[in-house]
Amino acid sequence: MTGAIVDLSEAPPPASITAEVCIIGSGSGGATAAWTLAAAGREVVVLEEGGDFTGLALTQRDSAMYDQLYMERGGRATTDLSIAVLQGRVLGGGGVINACDVVPIAAPVLRHWQRHHALSGFSPEALEPYRVRALADLSANVPTEEQLNQNNRLLRAGARALGWRGEVMQHNRVGCQGVGACLIGCPVNAKRNPRFVAIPAAVAAGARFFTRARAVRIEDGGAELKTVQVRTLDAKGYHEQGALEVRAKVVVLAANAVASAELLLRSGLGNEHVGRHLSLQPQLPVSALFPEEVRFFRGIPQAYAVTEFERLTEEEGLGGFRIESISGTPGIVASILPKLGHDGKALMAQYRQLGAALCLVPDGPRGRVRVERSGRLRIDYELAEEQKQRLRDAAKAAARLFLAAGARQVQVAAARPVLIATEAELGLLDALDFQPATVPFLSAHQQGTVRFAPSASQGAAAPDGAVYGTQGVYVFDSSGFPTSSSSHTMAPIITVSRFLSEQLLSRAR
């Protein structure tokens, strides 16, 4: 079979397509599975709702890029509007729009999965070859000192002044030009993401990728031959304009932790665990004003992480919190600053003097994805009290870091903004109660919803990814993770997808 990338918005689609394997989603999980299975001689079709954007098609313009690269144009949120749920909608998935951080699953997390979730096969030893391969796929490397922008250096300076642990994280850039627009795609194609690694390799092996192809339902999930109902979209992805059916013996869901569960729910497949056990890893932004120029919008947005308060144990898995530098283009930055109107305009006039960080606070699997009778998707989530306290602690730590680095004011956006100029004012952060829609939380690493478990009473999918109650329907993405795998999920998803793909191949021999 000849591989290809086909845009279904450009011509009438065929009435039907038949393949051995149909993969839904083209991000880290889907593209890796496509590459692995196609290279082994399987006939593979991949469906992607988004379009294909590379190079200068990534215009660095907020409105156009959030519109085209993100689910719901970047407006997806929890039911109570408390957390922005950021997910890719583009060929290559989240790897096209992330900050390129490569943080593999740590051994204590895998031991936690074995000990508390009975996933005996997910040992560090079993996954080590796949972890190594994932790092190679990503061309993982550590940014050089010259590549660290001033925002990252200030965070590091604050950590050193306080005697706190930190590290320069690995990333998957090669040939970075410091454009700084990572969250809306790299116009110089410096990201070694699925679009430039797994997808070309899968196409060379014969896989066919169809863009502007929205999977809406899986039929006959318990039969040998499944049918995926697909709606084709127009060039902008706004409207459905056609339909086709994809028939396959194997269907692999890799559409992210929200969309994979959503499709199973809309298809009436799986058990009562489908959609449950969702982790969102809410991130709290903290900004700071410095007396000198920082120009945080240039260079690598996220390179330095303060790991002093991160906890990795077999008992808890990933816990505590970590603080990482971050930046963004003007649109998203303005949305997370503590002032509006004329005051907001005045603050944005000091854009060059801003620094920013994210407080990453791992959560337990406490949320839920559901589909209402009306057909509307809902993402239910509520912060736990202990999580709120860790967020306050993290905000205080971030404020101390910036103050130690010379900031004249630290800002936490909230319904009642918190502005801190000295350590004596850190107690003001105790007033943060995190009531719904009062703080601009972000979620970029959703996990859970089709949890791997050794029995249907404990989860929605078997340890090999097979969805309970189906025949030949699998999940190979972060929806299977029983708890937070890492502070950044790209490397974990690639690792687990290849691990499960090779298991699938070994059973089919």
C-alpha positions as CSV (number, residue, x, y, z in Angstrom):
1,M,0.0,0.0,0.0
2,T,1.2,3.5,-0.9
3,G,1.4,5.9,2.0
4,A,0.0,9.4,1.8
5,I,-1.3,12.4,3.6
6,V,-4.8,13.2,2.2
7,D,-6.8,16.4,2.9
8,L,-10.5,15.3,2.8
9,S,-11.6,19.0,2.6
10,E,-10.2,19.3,-0.9
11,A,-12.1,16.6,-2.8
12,P,-15.1,14.3,-2.2
13,P,-14.1,11.4,0.0
14,P,-14.5,7.8,-1.1
15,A,-17.7,6.2,0.2
16,S,-15.7,3.7,2.3
17,I,-12.1,2.7,3.1
18,T,-11.1,-0.7,4.3
19,A,-7.9,-1.3,6.3
20,E,-6.5,-3.8,8.8
21,V,-6.0,-1.0,11.4
22,C,-7.8,2.3,11.8
23,I,-6.1,4.8,14.2
24,I,-8.0,7.8,15.5
25,G,-5.7,10.7,16.3
26,S,-2.3,11.6,14.8
27,G,-0.5,12.9,17.9
28,S,2.2,11.2,19.9
29,G,0.2,8.0,20.6
30,G,-1.5,7.7,17.2
31,A,1.5,8.6,15.0
32,T,3.8,6.2,17.0
33,A,1.3,3.4,16.6
34,A,0.9,4.1,12.9
35,W,4.7,4.0,12.4
36,T,5.2,0.8,14.5
37,L,2.3,-1.1,12.9
38,A,2.9,0.0,9.3
39,A,6.6,-0.8,9.5
40,A,5.5,-4.4,10.5
41,G,3.5,-4.6,7.3
42,R,0.0,-3.8,8.7
43,E,-2.4,-1.8,6.5
44,V,-2.9,1.4,8.5
45,V,-5.3,4.3,8.1
46,V,-5.1,7.3,10.5
47,L,-8.0,9.8,11.0
48,E,-7.2,13.4,12.1
49,E,-9.9,16.0,12.6
50,G,-7.4,18.9,12.2
51,G,-5.5,20.2,9.2
52,D,-1.8,20.0,8.3
53,F,0.2,23.0,9.3
54,T,3.9,23.3,9.0
55,G,6.5,26.0,8.2
56,L,5.1,29.4,7.2
57,A,1.5,28.2,7.5
58,L,2.2,28.6,11.2
59,T,1.8,32.4,11.1
60,Q,2.5,33.3,14.7
61,R,-0.8,35.1,14.9
62,D,-2.8,34.2,18.0
63,S,-6.3,34.4,16.6
64,A,-5.6,32.4,13.5
65,M,-3.5,29.7,15.1
66,Y,-5.6,29.1,18.2
67,D,-8.5,28.8,15.8
68,Q,-6.8,26.2,13.7
69,L,-4.5,24.3,16.0
70,Y,-6.6,23.8,19.1
71,M,-9.8,21.9,20.0
72,E,-12.7,24.4,20.2
73,R,-10.3,27.1,19.0
74,G,-8.6,27.0,22.4
75,G,-11.8,27.6,24.2
76,R,-12.4,24.2,25.6
77,A,-12.9,24.3,29.4
78,T,-14.3,22.4,32.3
79,T,-18.0,22.5,33.0
80,D,-17.7,25.3,35.6
81,L,-15.3,27.2,33.3
82,S,-12.5,27.0,35.9
83,I,-9.9,25.3,33.8
84,A,-8.9,25.9,30.2
85,V,-8.4,22.4,28.6
86,L,-5.8,22.9,25.9
87,Q,-5.7,20.1,23.3
88,G,-4.3,19.9,19.8
89,R,-6.4,19.6,16.7
90,V,-3.8,19.3,14.0
91,L,-1.8,16.7,12.1
92,G,0.9,15.7,14.7
93,G,-1.4,16.5,17.7
94,G,-0.1,18.1,20.9
95,G,3.5,17.9,19.8
96,V,2.8,20.7,17.3
97,I,1.7,23.1,20.0
98,N,3.5,22.1,23.1
99,A,6.6,23.7,24.7
100,C,8.8,20.7,23.7
101,D,9.6,19.5,27.2
102,V,10.8,15.9,27.4
103,V,10.2,14.4,30.8
104,P,9.9,10.6,30.7
105,I,7.9,8.5,33.2
106,A,10.1,8.1,36.4
107,A,10.6,4.7,37.8
108,P,8.7,5.4,41.1
109,V,5.6,6.3,39.0
110,L,5.8,2.9,37.2
111,R,6.3,1.1,40.5
112,H,3.3,3.0,41.9
113,W,1.2,1.7,38.9
114,Q,2.4,-1.8,39.6
115,R,1.8,-1.6,43.4
116,H,-1.4,0.3,43.6
117,H,-3.1,-0.3,40.2
118,A,-2.0,-3.9,39.6
119,L,-0.2,-3.1,36.3
120,S,2.5,-5.7,36.8
121,G,3.7,-5.5,33.2
122,F,4.5,-1.7,33.4
123,S,7.8,-2.1,35.2
124,P,10.6,0.3,34.7
125,E,12.7,-2.6,33.3
126,A,10.0,-3.6,30.8
127,L,9.5,0.0,29.6
128,E,13.2,1.0,29.5
129,P,13.8,0.1,25.9
130,Y,10.7,2.0,24.8
131,R,11.7,5.0,27.0
132,V,15.1,5.0,25.3
133,R,13.5,4.8,21.9
134,A,11.1,7.6,22.7
135,L,14.0,9.9,23.6
136,A,15.7,8.9,20.3
137,D,12.5,9.6,18.3
138,L,12.4,13.0,19.9
139,S,16.1,13.8,19.4
140,A,16.0,14.7,23.1
141,N,18.8,17.1,24.1
142,V,19.5,19.6,26.8
143,P,19.3,23.3,25.8
144,T,22.6,25.0,25.8
145,E,23.4,28.0,28.1
146,E,23.1,30.3,25.1
147,Q,19.6,29.0,24.4
148,L,18.3,29.9,27.9
149,N,16.3,33.2,27.7
150,Q,16.3,35.7,30.5
151,N,13.1,34.5,32.0
152,N,14.6,31.0,32.4
153,R,17.8,32.5,33.8
154,L,15.9,34.6,36.3
155,L,14.0,31.6,37.6
156,R,17.3,29.7,38.0
157,A,18.9,32.7,39.7
158,G,16.0,32.8,42.2
159,A,16.4,29.1,42.9
160,R,20.1,29.4,43.4
161,A,19.6,32.3,45.8
162,L,17.2,30.3,47.8
163,G,19.3,27.1,47.7
164,W,16.5,25.1,45.9
165,R,17.0,22.2,43.4
166,G,16.3,22.8,39.8
167,E,17.3,21.6,36.3
168,V,17.4,22.5,32.7
169,M,14.9,20.1,31.1
170,Q,15.5,18.1,28.0
171,H,13.6,19.2,24.9
172,N,13.0,18.0,21.3
173,R,14.1,21.0,19.3
174,V,16.8,20.8,16.7
175,G,17.8,24.0,14.9
176,C,15.8,26.3,17.2
177,Q,15.9,30.0,16.1
178,G,14.4,31.4,19.3
179,V,11.1,32.6,17.7
180,G,9.3,31.9,21.0
181,A,5.9,31.1,19.4
182,C,6.1,27.4,20.4
183,L,2.5,27.2,21.8
184,I,1.1,28.1,18.4
185,G,3.5,26.1,16.3
186,C,7.1,26.4,15.1
187,P,7.4,28.3,11.8
188,V,11.0,27.0,11.3
189,N,10.0,23.4,11.8
190,A,12.5,23.0,14.7
191,K,10.4,20.6,16.7
192,R,11.2,17.0,16.3
193,N,7.6,16.1,17.0
194,P,5.4,13.4,15.4
195,R,4.7,15.5,12.4
196,F,8.4,15.4,11.4
197,V,9.4,12.0,12.7
198,A,6.7,9.3,13.2
199,I,4.3,10.5,10.5
200,P,6.8,10.6,7.6
201,A,8.2,7.3,8.7
202,A,4.7,5.8,8.8
203,V,3.8,7.2,5.4
204,A,7.1,5.7,4.0
205,A,5.9,2.4,5.4
206,G,2.5,2.7,3.7
207,A,0.3,4.3,6.2
208,R,-2.4,6.7,5.0
209,F,-3.3,9.8,7.0
210,F,-6.6,11.6,6.3
211,T,-6.9,15.1,7.7
212,R,-10.2,17.0,8.2
213,A,-11.7,13.6,9.1
214,R,-13.8,13.7,12.3
215,A,-14.6,10.2,13.7
216,V,-18.1,10.4,15.2
217,R,-19.0,6.8,16.1
218,I,-17.5,3.3,16.2
219,E,-20.1,0.6,15.2
220,D,-20.0,-3.1,15.8
221,G,-17.3,-2.8,18.5
222,G,-17.8,-6.3,19.5
223,A,-17.5,-7.8,16.0
224,E,-14.5,-8.9,14.1
225,L,-14.9,-6.0,11.6
226,K,-15.6,-2.6,13.0
227,T,-17.0,0.4,11.2
228,V,-15.9,4.0,12.0
229,Q,-18.4,6.6,10.9
230,V,-16.5,9.7,9.7
231,R,-17.6,13.2,8.8
232,T,-15.3,15.2,6.6
233,L,-14.8,18.9,7.3
234,D,-14.3,22.0,5.2
235,A,-10.9,23.6,4.8
236,K,-11.1,25.5,8.0
237,G,-12.6,22.7,10.0
238,Y,-15.7,24.6,10.8
239,H,-18.4,22.6,9.1
240,E,-19.1,18.9,8.3
241,Q,-19.5,18.6,4.5
242,G,-19.3,14.9,3.7
243,A,-19.3,11.4,5.2
244,L,-17.5,8.1,4.8
245,E,-17.1,4.8,6.5
246,V,-13.8,3.2,7.5
247,R,-13.9,-0.6,8.1
248,A,-11.1,-2.2,10.1
249,K,-10.4,-5.3,12.2
250,V,-8.5,-3.2,14.7
251,V,-9.4,0.3,15.9
252,V,-6.9,2.2,18.0
253,L,-8.0,5.3,19.9
254,A,-5.3,7.9,20.4
255,A,-7.2,11.1,20.3
256,N,-6.3,12.3,23.8
257,A,-7.8,11.6,27.2
258,V,-10.9,13.7,26.5
259,A,-11.7,12.8,22.9
260,S,-10.9,9.0,23.2
261,A,-13.4,8.7,26.1
262,E,-15.9,10.9,24.3
263,L,-15.9,8.7,21.2
264,L,-16.4,5.6,23.2
265,L,-19.3,7.2,25.1
266,R,-20.9,8.4,21.8
267,S,-20.5,4.8,20.4
268,G,-22.0,3.1,23.5
269,L,-18.8,1.1,24.0
270,G,-17.0,0.1,27.1
271,N,-18.0,-0.1,30.8
272,E,-18.9,2.3,33.5
273,H,-15.3,3.4,34.0
274,V,-15.2,5.1,30.6
275,G,-14.9,8.8,31.1
276,R,-14.0,8.5,34.7
277,H,-10.7,8.9,36.6
278,L,-9.7,12.0,34.7
279,S,-6.5,13.9,35.7
280,L,-6.2,17.4,34.4
281,Q,-2.9,18.6,36.1
282,P,-4.2,22.2,36.5
283,Q,-1.4,24.7,36.1
284,L,-1.5,28.1,37.9
285,P,0.3,31.0,36.1
286,V,2.3,33.5,38.2
287,S,3.8,36.6,36.5
288,A,6.3,39.2,37.7
289,L,7.4,42.7,36.7
290,F,11.1,43.4,36.6
291,P,12.8,46.8,36.4
292,E,14.8,45.7,33.4
293,E,13.8,44.1,30.1
294,V,13.2,40.3,30.2
295,R,11.8,39.7,26.7
296,F,10.3,36.4,27.9
297,F,8.5,36.1,24.6
298,R,11.7,35.3,22.7
299,G,13.7,32.0,22.9
300,I,12.6,28.8,24.6
301,P,9.5,29.4,26.7
302,Q,10.0,26.4,29.1
303,A,13.5,25.3,29.8
304,Y,14.2,25.6,33.5
305,A,12.3,23.7,36.2
306,V,12.5,24.2,40.0
307,T,12.1,20.6,41.3
308,E,12.7,21.3,45.0
309,F,9.2,20.5,46.0
310,E,8.4,17.7,43.5
311,R,7.9,14.3,45.1
312,L,8.4,10.9,43.4
313,T,7.5,7.9,45.5
314,E,6.2,4.4,44.9
315,E,3.5,5.0,47.5
316,E,2.2,8.3,45.9
317,G,3.6,8.3,42.4
318,L,4.0,11.9,41.2
319,G,3.3,14.4,43.9
320,G,4.2,17.7,45.4
321,F,4.7,20.5,42.8
322,R,7.2,22.0,40.5
323,I,7.6,25.5,39.0
324,E,8.7,26.1,35.4
325,S,9.4,29.2,33.4
326,I,6.9,29.9,30.7
327,S,6.0,32.6,28.2
328,G,3.4,33.1,25.4
329,T,2.2,35.3,22.6
330,P,0.3,38.5,23.6
331,G,-3.2,37.0,23.4
332,I,-2.8,34.2,25.9
333,V,-0.5,36.3,28.1
334,A,-3.1,39.1,28.4
335,S,-5.8,36.5,29.3
336,I,-3.8,35.4,32.4
337,L,-2.7,38.7,33.8
338,P,-4.4,40.2,36.8
339,K,-5.7,43.5,35.3
340,L,-8.4,44.4,32.7
341,G,-9.4,47.4,30.7
342,H,-7.1,50.5,30.8
343,D,-5.1,48.9,33.7
344,G,-4.6,45.8,31.6
345,K,-3.5,47.8,28.6
346,A,-1.0,49.7,30.8
347,L,0.3,46.3,32.1
348,M,0.7,44.9,28.6
349,A,2.6,48.0,27.7
350,Q,5.3,46.6,30.0
351,Y,5.3,43.2,28.1
352,R,9.1,43.4,27.7
353,Q,9.6,43.5,31.4
354,L,7.3,40.6,32.3
355,G,8.5,37.2,33.6
356,A,6.3,34.3,34.1
357,A,6.1,30.8,35.5
358,L,3.7,27.9,35.8
359,C,3.0,26.1,39.1
360,L,2.5,22.4,38.1
361,V,0.6,20.5,40.7
362,P,-0.1,16.9,39.9
363,D,-3.6,15.7,40.8
364,G,-5.4,12.5,41.6
365,P,-7.7,10.9,39.0
366,R,-10.8,12.9,40.2
367,G,-12.5,14.3,37.1
368,R,-14.9,12.9,34.5
369,V,-15.7,13.2,30.8
370,R,-19.4,12.7,29.9
371,V,-21.8,13.3,27.0
372,E,-25.2,14.8,27.8
373,R,-28.4,13.6,26.2
374,S,-28.3,16.7,24.1
375,G,-24.9,15.5,22.7
376,R,-22.9,18.2,24.4
377,L,-19.5,17.3,25.8
378,R,-18.9,18.0,29.5
379,I,-15.6,17.9,31.5
380,D,-16.4,17.8,35.2
381,Y,-13.7,18.6,37.6
382,E,-13.3,19.9,41.2
383,L,-10.1,20.7,43.1
384,A,-9.4,18.7,46.2
385,E,-8.7,20.7,49.4
386,E,-5.2,19.3,49.7
387,Q,-4.6,20.2,46.1
388,K,-5.7,23.8,46.8
389,Q,-3.1,24.0,49.6
390,R,-0.4,22.7,47.3
391,L,-1.4,25.4,44.8
392,R,-1.1,28.1,47.5
393,D,2.3,26.7,48.5
394,A,3.4,26.6,44.9
395,A,2.3,30.2,44.3
396,K,4.3,31.3,47.4
397,A,7.3,29.5,46.2
398,A,7.0,31.1,42.7
399,A,6.7,34.5,44.3
400,R,9.8,33.9,46.4
401,L,11.7,32.8,43.4
402,F,10.9,36.0,41.4
403,L,11.5,38.3,44.3
404,A,14.9,36.6,45.0
405,A,15.6,37.2,41.3
406,G,14.9,40.9,41.6
407,A,11.3,41.3,40.6
408,R,9.6,44.5,41.8
409,Q,6.2,42.9,41.9
410,V,4.8,39.4,41.6
411,Q,1.2,39.0,40.3
412,V,-1.3,36.1,40.6
413,A,-4.4,36.7,38.5
414,A,-7.6,36.0,40.4
415,A,-11.1,37.5,40.8
416,R,-9.3,39.6,43.5
417,P,-5.8,39.9,42.1
418,V,-2.9,39.2,44.5
419,L,0.1,41.6,44.1
420,I,3.2,41.0,46.1
421,A,6.2,43.3,46.4
422,T,8.0,41.8,49.5
423,E,8.2,38.4,51.2
424,A,6.3,39.9,54.1
425,E,3.2,40.0,51.8
426,L,3.3,36.2,50.9
427,G,0.6,35.6,53.4
428,L,-1.8,37.4,51.0
429,L,-1.8,34.2,48.9
430,D,-3.5,32.3,51.8
431,A,-6.7,34.1,50.8
432,L,-6.9,32.3,47.4
433,D,-9.9,30.0,47.8
434,F,-9.9,28.8,44.1
435,Q,-13.7,29.1,43.8
436,P,-14.9,28.2,40.3
437,A,-13.8,30.5,37.5
438,T,-11.8,32.8,39.8
439,V,-8.3,31.9,38.7
440,P,-7.1,31.3,35.1
441,F,-6.0,27.6,35.4
442,L,-4.6,25.8,32.4
443,S,-4.6,22.1,31.6
444,A,-2.2,20.7,29.0
445,H,-1.6,17.2,30.2
446,Q,-4.9,15.4,30.5
447,Q,-4.8,11.7,31.5
448,G,-7.1,8.9,32.6
449,T,-10.7,8.3,31.4
450,V,-10.1,4.9,29.9
451,R,-7.9,3.6,32.7
452,F,-5.7,0.5,32.2
453,A,-6.6,-2.1,34.8
454,P,-6.3,-5.9,35.2
455,S,-10.1,-6.4,35.4
456,A,-13.2,-4.6,34.1
457,S,-14.2,-4.0,37.7
458,Q,-11.2,-1.7,38.2
459,G,-10.9,0.1,34.9
460,A,-12.0,0.6,31.3
461,A,-9.2,-1.1,29.4
462,A,-7.0,-4.1,29.9
463,P,-3.2,-3.6,30.5
464,D,-2.7,-4.2,26.8
465,G,-5.0,-1.3,25.9
466,A,-8.0,-3.5,24.8
467,V,-11.2,-1.7,25.8
468,Y,-13.3,-4.0,28.0
469,G,-16.5,-5.2,26.3
470,T,-15.1,-4.8,22.8
471,Q,-13.2,-6.9,20.3
472,G,-10.2,-5.3,18.7
473,V,-10.8,-1.7,20.1
474,Y,-7.8,-0.3,21.9
475,V,-6.5,2.9,23.6
476,F,-2.9,3.7,23.1
477,D,-2.8,7.3,24.5
478,S,-2.8,9.0,27.9
479,S,-6.4,8.1,28.5
480,G,-5.1,4.7,29.8
481,F,-2.8,6.2,32.4
482,P,-4.1,5.4,35.9
483,T,-2.4,8.4,37.5
484,S,-0.3,11.3,36.3
485,S,2.6,9.9,34.4
486,S,4.9,12.9,34.4
487,S,4.8,16.7,34.4
488,H,4.9,16.5,30.6
489,T,3.2,13.7,28.7
490,M,4.7,13.6,25.2
491,A,7.6,11.2,26.0
492,P,5.4,9.0,28.2
493,I,2.7,8.7,25.5
494,I,5.3,7.8,22.8
495,T,6.8,5.2,25.2
496,V,3.6,3.5,26.1
497,S,2.2,3.6,22.5
498,R,5.2,1.8,21.1
499,F,5.1,-0.7,24.0
500,L,1.5,-1.5,23.4
501,S,1.8,-1.5,19.6
502,E,4.6,-4.1,19.8
503,Q,2.4,-6.2,22.1
504,L,-0.4,-6.1,19.6
505,L,2.0,-7.2,16.9
506,S,3.3,-10.1,18.9
507,R,-0.2,-11.4,19.6
508,A,-1.1,-11.2,15.9
509,R,1.8,-13.3,14.7
